[in-house]
Amino acid sequence: MRQVETIILGGGLTGLSAALHLEGDWLLVERESRLGGLTRTDERDGFLFDHTGHWLHLRFEHTRALVEELLGDNLLEVERRSAIYSFGRTSPYPFQANLFGLPPEVVRECLMGLIEAKMAEAVDEARGGLRPSPANFQEYVERHFGDGIAKHFMLPYNTKLWGCKPTEITADWCSRFVPRPSLARVVEGALSPPQSELGYNTRFVYPATGGIETLVRRMAERLPEERILTGVALRELDWRHRRVTLSDGTVLGYRRIISSIPLSLLLASMRDLPAEIDIWTDRLRCTSLKYLNLGLDLPRDETRAPRLPFDGVHWLYFPEERFPFYRIGCASNAVASLAPPGAASCYVELSNAHDVSEVDVLESVSRFLIDETRTLESRKQIVVAEFRRLSHGYVIFDEHYDPARAAVLPFLLHNGVCSTGRFGAWVYSSMEDALDDGIRAARKDGKGE
Ligand SMILES: Cc1cc2nc3c(=O)[nH]c(=O)nc-3n(C[C@H](O)[C@H](O)[C@H](O)COP(=O)(O)OP(=O)(O)OC[C@H]3O[C@@H](n4cnc5c(N)ncnc54)[C@H](O)[C@@H]3O)c2cc1C
């Protein structure tokens, strides 16, 4: 039996980053035939499609330096342009700071709701802050944004995104990803068009050519090919004897594992787990994602220039129930190399869409593009339409989330398995986090931080 110092499970950004930063003997095992995980890019008739929009938001110096070094000249920096589509019009993201132009009754409901929420907060503060923390996402939204913003955006949009009731989600994930503007900012945004974008991701970087997979290729180029196994999956992890069995029958001994495969799959591959760990295997919930890659042949304006979809906006959020999808992105609006000249590369995202028929989705998208927004003149201009599925989209922050991670991750680490990355650590995290997770995992010695 071959003995390996470190086995890396999963060849997405986390696994690749770990491989780049590890010293000593390692072997990377990836189930798919191509490295990259979520950061692969598919080519179809000259259109490039990421596994839906993948924009690099960089907030740490060391990861920015790594990305800049890897991509070199092949790097673009883009100012985010995102918007919400509701009441038949687009308003810039985030909804709560850009109420201008919405129907007056909606603006009134949103402002009054926020004022009432702020008043309740002030009263509570004056009484010493005795209110219990919000028990779930719905309570968080109603408390911090008020009933109007909750009703017209936060609750319907998030119900579609998470594919479950907002009361099933805890409030914990909100602070980083949901911007909370001041009352003054909301009032300003209701009275006049927006001046600047708010939120955690106002600028992003991206490869100038080749889609997000360019980053993966640049990482892979620096790694010795013979240490990478593709098209082979973890089948069984014998954690007591520190042995793995792979799908081709190979058995390997190891000192430590860095795993970025979904935590639920990792646990399912481990026999004889203690009962207090095993109970979490089936309780880790995540959304599955269905998405539609669209290649559009664009209409021309009077000067024969192609008319960009959605006035050049990069992606649109759809809170309304009448649309089965929660987001449509036009990737080539941000990075032109993602589509042939005169065309656009778009994606349409649906969560947990088990009961929605693909025909209905395509019909709804076509109506939106042709009849509602006049982005296209006819259906013939949809030259690529392909549905794809991701089994793991977003982890769900439900009641089991914290206890599961608190029990399972230290147990694994204690047994030489550092489970990290988006689905390894079972977190809502970005590509930058994945790069950082890989670096941190490489620096651990397998016995903990
Ligand atoms: C729809 C969507 C949009 C996103 N958009 C953005 C964005 O705009 N910006 C951003 O920064 N981040 C975005 N992210 C997050 C980003 O994709 C992830 O944080 C990051 O790519 C995670 O990398 P990873 O290596 O941890 O996981 P993954 O990319 O999932 O890699 C895990 C790897 O493990 C492999 N694997 C699974 N099972 C086995 C097995 N049994 N044996 C061996 N290998 C196995 C998989 O094939 C995969 O290659 C998005 C995520 C999603 C789902």
The ligand as an SDF file (V2000), in Angstrom:
LIG
                    3D

 53 58  0  0  0  0  0  0  0  0999 V2000
  -23.9930   29.3410   -8.2620 C   0  0  0  0  0  0  0  0  0  0  0  0
  -22.7450   29.8150   -7.5870 C   0  0  0  0  0  0  0  0  0  0  0  0
  -22.2390   31.0660   -7.9030 C   0  0  0  0  0  0  0  0  0  0  0  0
  -21.0850   31.5190   -7.2710 C   0  0  0  0  0  0  0  0  0  0  0  0
  -20.5970   32.7480   -7.5900 N   0  0  0  0  0  0  0  0  0  0  0  0
  -19.4730   33.1950   -6.9870 C   0  0  0  0  0  0  0  0  0  0  0  0
  -18.9540   34.4680   -7.3170 C   0  0  0  0  0  0  0  0  0  0  0  0
  -19.4740   35.2070   -8.1440 O   0  0  0  0  0  0  0  0  0  0  0  0
  -17.8090   34.8710   -6.6740 N   0  0  0  0  0  0  0  0  0  0  0  0
  -17.1870   34.0900   -5.7410 C   0  0  0  0  0  0  0  0  0  0  0  0
  -16.1410   34.5130   -5.2120 O   0  0  0  0  0  0  0  0  0  0  0  0
  -17.6600   32.8710   -5.4200 N   0  0  0  0  0  0  0  0  0  0  0  0
  -18.7910   32.4060   -6.0160 C   0  0  0  0  0  0  0  0  0  0  0  0
  -19.2840   31.1810   -5.6920 N   0  0  0  0  0  0  0  0  0  0  0  0
  -18.5620   30.3820   -4.6760 C   0  0  0  0  0  0  0  0  0  0  0  0
  -17.3560   29.6470   -5.2520 C   0  0  0  0  0  0  0  0  0  0  0  0
  -17.7180   28.9060   -6.3860 O   0  0  0  0  0  0  0  0  0  0  0  0
  -16.8230   28.6830   -4.2120 C   0  0  0  0  0  0  0  0  0  0  0  0
  -16.6310   29.3030   -2.9710 O   0  0  0  0  0  0  0  0  0  0  0  0
  -15.4960   28.0130   -4.5990 C   0  0  0  0  0  0  0  0  0  0  0  0
  -15.4010   27.7430   -5.9670 O   0  0  0  0  0  0  0  0  0  0  0  0
  -15.3880   26.7360   -3.7900 C   0  0  0  0  0  0  0  0  0  0  0  0
  -14.2560   26.0040   -4.1380 O   0  0  0  0  0  0  0  0  0  0  0  0
  -14.0010   24.6010   -3.4270 P   0  0  0  0  0  0  0  0  0  0  0  0
  -12.7490   24.0730   -3.9810 O   0  0  0  0  0  0  0  0  0  0  0  0
  -14.1140   24.7560   -1.9570 O   0  0  0  0  0  0  0  0  0  0  0  0
  -15.2580   23.6770   -3.8350 O   0  0  0  0  0  0  0  0  0  0  0  0
  -15.6150   23.0140   -5.2400 P   0  0  0  0  0  0  0  0  0  0  0  0
  -15.3420   23.9230   -6.3510 O   0  0  0  0  0  0  0  0  0  0  0  0
  -17.0010   22.4930   -5.0710 O   0  0  0  0  0  0  0  0  0  0  0  0
  -14.6030   21.7810   -5.3540 O   0  0  0  0  0  0  0  0  0  0  0  0
  -14.8150   20.5490   -4.7280 C   0  0  0  0  0  0  0  0  0  0  0  0
  -14.2670   19.4790   -5.6470 C   0  0  0  0  0  0  0  0  0  0  0  0
  -14.4350   18.2010   -5.0190 O   0  0  0  0  0  0  0  0  0  0  0  0
  -14.7200   17.2640   -6.0370 C   0  0  0  0  0  0  0  0  0  0  0  0
  -15.3260   16.0650   -5.4150 N   0  0  0  0  0  0  0  0  0  0  0  0
  -16.6000   15.9310   -4.9430 C   0  0  0  0  0  0  0  0  0  0  0  0
  -16.7590   14.6820   -4.4630 N   0  0  0  0  0  0  0  0  0  0  0  0
  -15.5910   14.0360   -4.6100 C   0  0  0  0  0  0  0  0  0  0  0  0
  -15.1340   12.7290   -4.2690 C   0  0  0  0  0  0  0  0  0  0  0  0
  -15.9280   11.8160   -3.6870 N   0  0  0  0  0  0  0  0  0  0  0  0
  -13.8530   12.4020   -4.5630 N   0  0  0  0  0  0  0  0  0  0  0  0
  -13.0140   13.3100   -5.1590 C   0  0  0  0  0  0  0  0  0  0  0  0
  -13.4080   14.5510   -5.5030 N   0  0  0  0  0  0  0  0  0  0  0  0
  -14.6730   14.9150   -5.2260 C   0  0  0  0  0  0  0  0  0  0  0  0
  -15.6580   18.0130   -6.9620 C   0  0  0  0  0  0  0  0  0  0  0  0
  -15.7370   17.4180   -8.2370 O   0  0  0  0  0  0  0  0  0  0  0  0
  -14.9980   19.3950   -6.9800 C   0  0  0  0  0  0  0  0  0  0  0  0
  -14.0740   19.5220   -8.0390 O   0  0  0  0  0  0  0  0  0  0  0  0
  -20.4360   30.7040   -6.2950 C   0  0  0  0  0  0  0  0  0  0  0  0
  -20.9570   29.4520   -5.9930 C   0  0  0  0  0  0  0  0  0  0  0  0
  -22.1020   29.0050   -6.6160 C   0  0  0  0  0  0  0  0  0  0  0  0
  -22.6700   27.6600   -6.2630 C   0  0  0  0  0  0  0  0  0  0  0  0
  1  2  1  0
  2  3  1  0
  2 52  2  0
  3  4  2  0
  4  5  1  0
  4 50  1  0
  5  6  2  0
  6  7  1  0
  6 13  1  0
  7  8  2  0
  7  9  1  0
  9 10  1  0
 10 11  2  0
 10 12  1  0
 12 13  2  0
 13 14  1  0
 14 15  1  0
 14 50  1  0
 15 16  1  0
 16 17  1  0
 16 18  1  0
 18 19  1  0
 18 20  1  0
 20 21  1  0
 20 22  1  0
 22 23  1  0
 23 24  1  0
 24 25  2  0
 24 26  1  0
 24 27  1  0
 27 28  1  0
 28 29  2  0
 28 30  1  0
 28 31  1  0
 31 32  1  0
 32 33  1  0
 33 34  1  0
 33 48  1  0
 34 35  1  0
 35 36  1  0
 35 46  1  0
 36 37  1  0
 36 45  1  0
 37 38  2  0
 38 39  1  0
 39 40  1  0
 39 45  2  0
 40 41  1  0
 40 42  2  0
 42 43  1  0
 43 44  2  0
 44 45  1  0
 46 47  1  0
 46 48  1  0
 48 49  1  0
 50 51  2  0
 51 52  1  0
 52 53  1  0
M  END
$$$$
